[in-house]
Amino acid sequence: MQTETEANQRFAAQLPRNLAGNVAYFLANVVIGVLLVPYFIDTLGVAAYGLIPLATSITGYVAIVVQSLNTSVSRFLTVDLQREDYVAANRTFNTALFGLTAVILLMVPVVLAVAYFAPSIFNVPAGQEAGVTLLFLGVSASFLIRAWSGNFTVQLFAYNRLDLQNFVNITNVVVQAGMIVLLFALFGPDLALVGGAYLAGAVVASVVSIALARGVCPHLRVSIHAFDRRRVKDLCGMGWWVVINQVGSLLFLQIDLIIVNLLFGSTSAGEYAIALQWVVLLRAVAGVLSGVLTPTILSCYAREQTGTLIRVTKSAVKLMGLAMALPIGVVCGLAPQLLTVWVGEQFTSLAPLMVLLTVHLAVNLAVLPLFPINVAYNRVRVPGLVTFFMGIGNFGLAIALPLLTGWGYYGVAAAGAIVLTLKNAFFTPWYATRVLGVGVHTFTRSMLPGIVATVIVGAAAATLGAVVQLPALITLAVVGAAIALVYLWMVWAFGLSGYERRLFESYLPQHSGE
């Protein structure tokens, strides 16, 4: 049995590798995400491009039960493995594996129905109906395959091998993008081929995840005899509330594009998807950053290190806010130049929409390190209900605002910004303090530096962007680099406490004479 000190040392030693994996995944996401959008616009057109993120949005709802159960499995399996209770871990793993297999098989008819009726429900460019059906089919199948293989990536998560988890994710996006370009070159642009590329990426990534999981965690074996009906109750008891939470989250995060398509047509949805792409990238960056801490939080809970958990989480919220303030502020302040360089000068009119979609992330990404607390303590019922009902409120407001005000898709974007920010500025930090039994303003105070920094960076970028009269690419590079250098120096010199500097340094590779 490993001692507490050994466990802490092992987690600390793994942090630099996890950070390197996160950086690699971030770069792969950014490069592929940024390059694919203009590629799709050139080959498919704006209207058809908008259907690709729409398909992933719809698929999020299709796969919601599987993803929610995976969250529940992550919690129980991590606790079992951290306590080195391999008998319980095998029961959890096999119960989840065979249970999720059954759920996925039951969902196959749902996937087929969604794909078949998609061209009838949504605004689709003429002649693209068959391609849209196959796009939805391929994307939905890829989500379900990745969700099923999540039984194995959970093992990487439980052992804090986020570097390997990120390798699986990188494999998925690289194969996906490579297959899109290859298939388009061989057969010509077609939405159906995008669905096929998504499916290929999911299959390859799943095979890789299974191979890595067997290497990292040899204690788990697939066995129907380890299926435990009593464990089903534990997993589903938590999983049900995570489902409610996930539905609410999707009503926040993946409803706007659907509404824009239904209310304003496929071309407007394509324009909205362009502005939304940077939000997706920023969320991905914040997700991998917060993901570094999630195994640490679950491990602290499993070993009853509450004081360490509180201190790390409090600093993590502040560090997340300060880290994301730089890209959020630069994207908002230099939105016209960014759009010009990225997709062409004809799309600079989308700059205000991009700002509206992005600026509130200063609040809504800073709170990400708090969510694992609810999972660790199995306190997911109240957040689930709040997220669900506020998600319904967001859905209603996203329809009402544009229709009542005439704001068009700006009204949809405003609805999401208002409701999500209200939830994460007040309820999320408050509920985390209730779970941990600390002061009510503990995490709210940690969020303020990031909010202030975002405003300052955004204002500086907008001012310099207007003053520097150079070609868009040079302006973007010069102003962005200047702000980044000054900002990083000021945060390091004045924005962090000694503990926060040491926490940050623990993520960096340590040089020794060994």
N, C-alpha and C positions, 0 to 999 in steps of 0.2 A: 504494500500500500504506500503510495507516494505521500510524503509529508507536505504540509501547506507551503513551506518555503520552496521545496522542489517544484511544486505546481506553479507557484508564482514565477519562479525563474524560467520555467519552461514557457509560460505564456509571454513573459517579457522578451525572451529570445526569439519568439515567433513573430512578434510585432513588426520588425523591419521587413521580414519576408512577406507578411500580409500586406504591408504598405506598398511594397514593390509590385505585388500582384494587383493591388487596387489601381496603382498608377498605370500599369500596363493595360488593364481592362478599360480604364478611363480613356487612355490614348486611342485604343482600338475603337471604342465607342465614338469618340469625337471625330477621328479621321474618317471612319466608315459612314457615320451618320451625316457628317458635313458634306462628304463627297457624293453620297448616294442621292441626296435631295435634288441638286441641279442635274444629275444624271437622269433621274426619273422624269424631271420636268422636260428635259430635252428629248427623251425617247418616248415617253408616254403622254406628256402634256399635264398641265396643272390639275385638271378635273380628274383624270384617271389616277394621278399620284395620290390625291386626297383619299382615295379608297383604300390604300395600303394601311395607313395608320388607323383608318376607320375599322378595317378588319381586325386589327390587333385589339382595338377597344372593345368590339363586340365579343371577341374571343375571351377577353378578361372575365366577362359575365358567364360564358359557357363553362370555363374551367374553375369557377370560384370555389366550388365545394372541395375539389382536389387540392387547390392551393391553400385553403383554410386548414384542411386536415394536415397538410405538410407542416404548417406553422405549429400546430399542436404537437405533432410528432417531434419536431425540432426541440421543443421544450422538454418533453419527457425523456427522449433518447439522450439528449445532452446531460441531463441530471443523472440518468442511469450510468452513463459511461464515465462521467466525472467521479462518481462514487465507486467506480470499478465493480458495479454489480452487473456482471455479464449475463447472468441468467435472466434478470429483469430486462436488460437491454435487448436480448434476443426475442423475448416475448413482445416487447414494444415494436421492434423492427419488423418481425414477421406478421404481427397483427396489422400493422400499417400497410405493409407490402401487399398482402392478400386482400385486405379490405379496400385499399385504393384501386387495386386491379379490378375488383368487382364494380366499384363506383364508376370507373372509366368505361368499362364495357356497357354499363347502363346508360352512359352519356353519349355513346356513339349515335343512337337515333336522333338525339338532340342536335348534335353537330351536323348530321346530314340534313335535318330540317332547316337549320339556320342557313346553311350554305345554299340550299335549294331555293329558299324564299328571299334571300338577300337582294337579288335584282328587283324584286317586286316591292320590297319595303323601302329601299334607299334610292336616292337620285343617282342614276348610273348613266354615263355617256352612251349614246346610241352605238350599238354594235359590240359593246363590252360585256353584255349580260353573261355569256358562257364563261368568259375569263374571270368575272367577278365570283361566280359560283365556285370555280376551281381555286381561286385565291382564298376565299373564306374556308373552303375545305382543307386546303394545305396549311393555312395558318392555324386553324383550330386543331388539326391533328398534331401539328408541331407543339402546340401548347400542352396538349394532353400527354404526349410522349415525354416532354421535359418534366412535367409534373410527376409522372410515374417514376422517372429516374431520380426525382428529388428524394426518394427513399434512400438513395445511395449518397447523394451530395450532402444529406443531413449528417452522415458520418464524418465527412470532411469538416463540416461546420462544428460538430461536437468536439473534435480534436483541435479546433482552432487552426485548421489548415485552409485558411481563406485564400492563400496563394494558389493552392490546387483548385479550389472552387472557382477562382477567377480564371484559371487556365481552361476549365471546362466552358465557362461563359465566353471566353475569347475564341475558343474553338468554334462555338456555335455561331458567333457573329461573323467570323472570318470565312467559314465554309458557306454561310448564308450569302454574304456579299459576293464571294468568288463565284458561286453557282449562278447568281443573278447575272453578273457580267458575262460569264461563259455562255449561259443559255440564251441571253439576248443576242450575243454575237453569232451563235449558231442558228437560231431559229427566228430572230427578230423580236422586238419588244412585245410583251404580252403579259397581262396580269396573272394569267394562269401559271406562267413560268416562275413568277415571284412566289406563288404558293408552293410550287415544287421545291424551290430553293430553301424556303423556310423549313419544309419537311426534311430535306437532306441535312441541314444544319442541326436539327433536333436529334436525328438518328445518330449522327457522328458524335455529337456532344454527349449523348446518353451512353454510348459505348465507352467513351473515354472516362466518364464519371464512374461507371461500374468498375472498370479496371483500377482506377485510382483508389476507390473506396476499399476494395479488397486488400490493397497494399497497406493502406493506413490503418484499417481496423480489421485485422484477421479474426477477431473474436466473434463476429457475427456471421451466421450461416443461414441461407435460405432453407426453411423447413416448415412445411404445413403443420407439423406436430407442435411447433412453438406458437401457433396461433392461439390467442387467449381471449375468449369472449368477455371475460371480466375487464381486460385491458381496453376493449372496444368502448366500454362505458366511460372510462377515463378520457380516452382520446376524443370521443364524440361529445362528451360533456363540455370540454374546453373548445373543441372544434366548432360546435354549433354557434357559440358566441363569436368565434373568430369569423365564421361565415357572415354573421350579421354585420360585424365590423368591416369585412371586406366588401360587402354590398354597398355599405355607406361610403367607403373609400372610393369605390368605382364610380359612385354617383357624384363624388367630388372631382375625381381625376380623369375619368374616361367617359364622361357624358357629353362634354361640350362639343366635341367633333361630330357626334351623332346628331345632336340638336341642330348644329349649323347645317349639316347635310340635309336634314329633313325640312328645315325652315327656309333655307336660302339657296339650296342646290349644290351640285357637285363642284362647280368652279369656286364658289365661296368657301366650301369645305377644303379645297386644295390650297387656297390662299391662307386660310386659318391654320392648316397643318404646317405650312412653311414657318409661320411665326411661332407655332407651338414646338417646333423641333428643338429649339434651344432650351426650352423648359424641360423637355424630355432628357436632354443631355445633362443639364444641371441637376435634375433629380437623380439621374444615374450616378453622377459624381458623388452627390451627398449620400446616396444609398450605400455605395461601397465604402465611403469614409466611416459612416455610422456602423456599417457591418463589421468593421474591424473590432469594435468594442462589444458587440453583442455576445460573442462567446465568453468574453471576460466577465460581463454582467451575469450571465447564466452560471458561470463557474463560481463567482463570488457568492451568488445565492446558494448554490449547491454546497459550498463550504462554509456558509453562514458568516461571511465577511461583510456584514451590512455597512460598517463604517467606510471600508474601502469602496464599496459599491456607490455610496452616496457621494463621496469625494470625487471619484472618477467621473461619474455621470454629470455632476455639476460643472466640472471643468470641461467635459466633452461638449456640453451645450454651448458654452462660451467659445470654445475652439471651433466648433462647427459654424457658428454664426460668423466669426471673424474670417474663417477660411472661405466661406461661400460669398462673403460680402464683396470680395474682389471680382470674381467672374460675374456676379449679378450686377454690380455697379457698372462694370465695363460694357456688358451687353446692353444695359439700359441707356447708358450715356452715349455709346457709339453705335446705336442700332441702325441709323441710316447708312453709315459707312460699312457696317457688317453685312447688311443686306445687299449693298451694291457689289461688294467683292464676292459674296457667296452665290447669290442667285441672279444678280443683274440689277441695273439701275431702275428697270421698270417695276421692281417690287419695293422700292424705298417707301412707298405710301403705307406699307405695312409696319413701319417703325413704331408709331403710337400703339398699335395692337401688341407688338412684341414687348414694349415697355409694360403695358397693362398686364400681360400674361406673366411677366418675369419679376417685377419689383416686389410683390408680396412674398416671394420665396425667402426673403430676408428673415421673415418670421417662420414660415412654414417648413423650411429645411432645418432651421436651428433646433427644432424640437425632436428631430428624428432619434437622437440617442435616448430619449425618454420612453419610447414605445417598447423596447425589450423589457423594461421594468414590469409592465403589466403582464407580459408573457411569463417572465421568470416567477412571479408571485401568483400566477394563475388568477389574476384579477382582470379578466377580459370582458365580463358581462356589462358593467356600466359603460366603459368606453365603446363597446359594441353598440349598445342602444343609442348613446349620444351620437356616434358617428352615423348610424343608420338614419336617425330622424333628421339630423342636420343635412345629410346627403339628400334626403327627400326634399328638404327645404331648398337646397341648392338647385335641384332639378326643376322645381316649380319656379324659382326666381329666374333661372336661366331661360325659361320660356317666356315668363311675364315681362322681364325687363326689355328685351328687344321689341316685343310686340306693343308694349305700352309707351315706350319712349321713342321708338323709331331708330334706336342706336345700331340696329343690325347685329352683326356678330360681336361688336364691342360690348353689347349688353350681356351676351353669353359669357364673355371673358370677365366682365365686371362682377357678375353673380358669383362665379367661382372664387374670385379674389376676396370678395366680401365675406362669404360664409365660411370658407376654409380658414381665413385669418382670424375670424371671431372664435372659431373652435380652438385653434392652436395657440392663440395669444392668451386665452383665458382657461379653458377647460383642461387641455392637455398638461400644462405645467402644474395646475392646481391638483389634478388627480394623482400625478406622480408623487407630490408631497404627501397626499393622504395615504398612499400605499406604503411609503417609506417612513411616515411619521416625523417629517421635518417641517420647518417653518413654511408658511403658505407662499412666501415670495422667494423661496430658495432658488428656483429655476427661472423665474421671471427676471430677476436681477441678472442672471447669467446670459439672458437673451439680448439685453439692451446694448452691449458693446457692438454686436454684429449689426443691429438695426441702424445704429448711428453711423457705423463704418460704411454701410451700403449707401446711405444718403450722401455722405461725403464723397465717396468714390464715384457715384453716379453723377453728382453735380460737377466734380472736377473733370470727368471724362466728357460730359456734354459741353462744358465751357471750352476746354482745349480743342475738342472736335470742331467747334464752330470757329475758333480763332485760327487754327492751323489750316491754311488754305493750300493743301497739297492733294495729289490723287488719293482716292479712298483707301487703297491698300497701304500706302506709305503713312497716311494719317492714322490708320488703325494700328499699324506696327509701332510707330513712334510714340503715339499717345498712350497706347496700351502698355508698352514696355516701361515708359517713364512712370506712369501711375503705379504699376506693379512693384517697381524697385523702391519707390518712396514709401508705398503702403507697407510692404513687407518689413522694411527697416523700422518704421514707426511702430508697427504691431509688436515686433520683437523687443524693441527698446522700451516701449511705454505701455503696451497693451496687455502683457502677460505677467502673472505672478511667478515667483521662483518655482512653485510646484508645477504650474502649467508649462513652464519652460522644460522642466525635467520630464514631464509627461510627454511633451512633444519630442524631446530628444530620445526618449525610450523607443520611439518608432524608427529611429535611424540606425543603420548598421553600426555596431560597436567594434572598434579596432582593438585588438589585443596582441600581445606578443606570443600567444600560444601557437 
